[in-house]
Amino acid sequence: MQYHYRTKGTCSSAIDFELEGNVIKNVRYTGGCHGNLQAVSRLAEGMTVEEFEARCKGIRCGFKPTSCADQLAVALRQAYDESK
């Protein structure tokens, strides 16, 4: 299923992704640091929601209380919980 999440507190403004059960597919960020977010998207591909959360939830960007990776972890958890 496809999801769209509006980020909060990051340079990116949105994240689009798909979940097949709890497996992450086709992550695409809007805005943000293009190179870094390509890497995050590719690394997330094929991981489970739980694996990504364990690795990326709570990561901060500079003095911000969140990051693009943290926002993806939040979005994934929200989408996965809503899909149950």
Backbone bond lengths (Angstrom), bond angles and torsions (degrees), N, CA, C in turn:
res aa  C-N    CA-C-N  psi(-1)  N-CA   C-N-CA  omega(-1)  CA-C   N-CA-C  phi
1 M - - - 1.448 - - 1.521 108.61 -
2 Q 1.330 117.16 144.17 1.458 122.61 -179.64 1.513 111.06 -91.36
3 Y 1.344 115.04 144.68 1.457 121.65 -179.92 1.518 110.34 -134.91
4 H 1.320 115.85 151.88 1.465 123.93 175.97 1.524 106.76 -129.63
5 Y 1.331 116.82 127.00 1.461 121.43 -178.00 1.522 109.15 -128.33
6 R 1.318 116.58 127.33 1.465 122.21 174.97 1.526 108.30 -85.92
7 T 1.322 115.91 119.24 1.462 120.45 -176.90 1.523 111.26 -73.99
8 K 1.330 114.49 160.13 1.464 121.55 179.03 1.520 108.50 -129.94
9 G 1.343 117.42 123.45 1.452 121.48 174.29 1.515 115.93 82.11
10 T 1.340 117.84 18.19 1.462 120.61 179.35 1.523 110.61 -128.73
11 C 1.329 115.63 167.39 1.467 120.70 177.08 1.530 111.03 -69.40
12 S 1.322 116.87 -33.42 1.468 118.96 175.45 1.529 108.02 -73.51
13 S 1.317 115.83 150.87 1.465 119.13 -177.12 1.524 113.06 -104.98
14 A 1.335 116.90 -19.42 1.460 119.65 -177.96 1.526 110.21 -160.04
15 I 1.335 114.18 159.32 1.459 121.43 174.98 1.524 107.77 -133.81
16 D 1.327 115.96 130.43 1.459 122.08 174.00 1.526 106.56 -112.58
17 F 1.317 116.38 138.63 1.460 120.64 -179.23 1.517 109.56 -159.43
18 E 1.321 114.71 168.93 1.461 121.72 176.14 1.520 108.44 -123.65
19 L 1.313 115.63 149.74 1.456 122.37 171.78 1.519 108.32 -123.79
20 E 1.328 115.67 131.45 1.465 121.81 170.31 1.516 104.72 -112.01
21 G 1.324 116.51 96.86 1.461 120.46 -169.73 1.518 107.46 69.49
22 N 1.331 116.50 -115.21 1.466 119.22 176.42 1.526 111.70 -113.71
23 V 1.342 117.40 18.24 1.461 122.65 -178.90 1.530 109.88 -99.68
24 I 1.335 115.50 132.25 1.467 123.21 -175.09 1.523 110.57 -84.34
25 K 1.338 115.37 134.83 1.470 122.25 178.98 1.527 110.01 -138.73
26 N 1.317 117.08 148.86 1.477 124.96 167.60 1.523 114.51 49.41
27 V 1.310 117.72 58.18 1.469 121.75 178.09 1.525 108.88 -79.92
28 R 1.326 116.59 130.80 1.469 122.85 178.40 1.522 108.89 -138.44
29 Y 1.320 115.97 124.17 1.466 122.29 177.00 1.516 109.61 -96.02
30 T 1.327 116.72 149.44 1.452 123.06 170.86 1.525 106.97 -108.38
31 G 1.327 116.53 121.56 1.462 121.19 -177.85 1.519 111.37 77.53
32 G 1.325 115.47 -173.36 1.454 120.30 178.50 1.514 112.87 88.04
33 C 1.307 116.51 -169.91 1.469 124.47 -178.13 1.521 109.18 -81.81
34 H 1.296 116.16 100.75 1.465 123.11 -169.46 1.531 113.03 -51.32
35 G 1.307 118.54 -51.17 1.462 121.10 -177.28 1.509 112.65 -63.84
36 N 1.326 116.86 -47.57 1.465 120.37 -179.73 1.523 111.28 -62.73
37 L 1.318 116.48 -40.50 1.463 119.20 -176.54 1.522 112.21 -74.25
38 Q 1.333 117.67 -26.50 1.467 119.42 171.30 1.525 109.34 -64.01
39 A 1.326 115.83 -41.34 1.464 120.46 -180.00 1.532 110.47 -64.79
40 V 1.327 117.26 -47.49 1.468 120.65 179.30 1.524 109.68 -58.63
41 S 1.322 116.52 -44.45 1.470 121.05 -179.14 1.518 111.46 -61.28
42 R 1.317 117.64 -45.18 1.465 121.17 -178.96 1.518 111.71 -68.52
43 L 1.334 116.54 -38.89 1.464 119.66 179.63 1.526 111.52 -67.80
44 A 1.335 117.00 -34.30 1.465 121.12 -179.43 1.524 112.15 -71.08
45 E 1.324 116.91 -28.46 1.466 122.51 -177.29 1.528 111.10 -53.52
46 G 1.320 116.72 122.32 1.455 122.02 177.18 1.526 114.66 88.65
47 M 1.333 117.69 -12.53 1.470 120.35 176.34 1.519 109.22 -74.61
48 T 1.317 115.80 159.98 1.458 119.56 170.77 1.523 108.45 -86.35
49 V 1.310 115.95 162.85 1.461 121.56 176.37 1.528 109.59 -55.75
50 E 1.321 116.47 -43.42 1.467 121.24 -177.58 1.533 111.79 -65.32
51 E 1.331 117.02 -40.66 1.473 120.50 178.35 1.520 110.93 -63.15
52 F 1.331 116.36 -45.45 1.459 119.86 -178.75 1.527 110.66 -65.10
53 E 1.314 117.03 -43.88 1.466 120.78 177.25 1.531 111.15 -56.94
54 A 1.326 116.78 -46.23 1.466 121.32 -177.64 1.528 111.32 -60.97
55 R 1.323 116.81 -32.99 1.464 120.32 -177.36 1.521 113.87 -90.33
56 C 1.331 118.65 -30.32 1.463 120.00 -167.87 1.524 116.39 -122.41
57 K 1.325 118.55 -17.53 1.463 119.93 -179.32 1.522 109.27 -63.57
58 G 1.320 116.27 132.01 1.454 121.43 177.96 1.521 115.15 93.10
59 I 1.339 118.04 -5.47 1.467 120.19 177.09 1.524 108.34 -66.23
60 R 1.322 115.16 135.31 1.465 120.85 179.65 1.523 109.78 -109.24
61 C 1.319 116.29 155.93 1.461 122.91 177.10 1.524 107.41 -114.27
62 G 1.313 116.35 105.38 1.466 120.21 -178.00 1.517 110.43 59.69
63 F 1.324 115.88 -126.87 1.465 121.27 -179.07 1.528 112.29 -91.00
64 K 1.321 116.54 -0.49 1.468 119.95 179.63 1.532 109.47 -73.45
65 P 1.320 117.47 148.96 1.474 119.99 179.87 1.528 113.66 -78.46
66 T 1.332 117.27 1.48 1.464 122.24 -177.06 1.517 109.15 -147.23
67 S 1.316 116.55 -178.28 1.463 123.11 176.44 1.526 107.59 -151.11
68 C 1.316 116.02 173.90 1.466 119.11 177.88 1.520 111.04 -65.09
69 A 1.333 117.69 -36.41 1.467 120.34 177.41 1.527 110.51 -67.77
70 D 1.325 116.82 -42.78 1.468 121.07 177.65 1.523 110.72 -61.82
71 Q 1.323 117.13 -41.08 1.462 120.48 179.12 1.523 111.11 -64.94
72 L 1.344 117.52 -35.59 1.462 119.57 175.52 1.524 110.13 -64.97
73 A 1.330 117.40 -41.11 1.474 120.45 177.71 1.522 110.64 -60.21
74 V 1.324 117.01 -42.11 1.467 121.75 178.39 1.534 109.98 -63.74
75 A 1.333 116.20 -46.37 1.469 121.00 -178.92 1.523 111.47 -62.70
76 L 1.329 116.30 -42.44 1.463 120.31 -179.66 1.519 111.42 -62.97
77 R 1.328 116.20 -45.63 1.467 119.93 -179.18 1.525 109.96 -62.26
78 Q 1.342 116.76 -45.12 1.466 120.95 -179.34 1.522 110.29 -60.58
79 A 1.327 117.29 -47.64 1.463 120.92 -178.82 1.520 111.39 -64.67
80 Y 1.317 116.52 -43.46 1.468 120.50 -178.81 1.528 110.63 -63.51
81 D 1.328 116.66 -45.17 1.467 120.06 179.77 1.530 111.90 -63.61
82 E 1.333 116.56 -37.62 1.467 120.65 179.78 1.526 111.57 -71.07
83 S 1.337 116.80 -24.50 1.468 119.50 -176.61 1.527 112.67 -81.53
84 K 1.310 117.08 -10.80 1.477 120.54 -177.51 1.513 111.64 -75.80
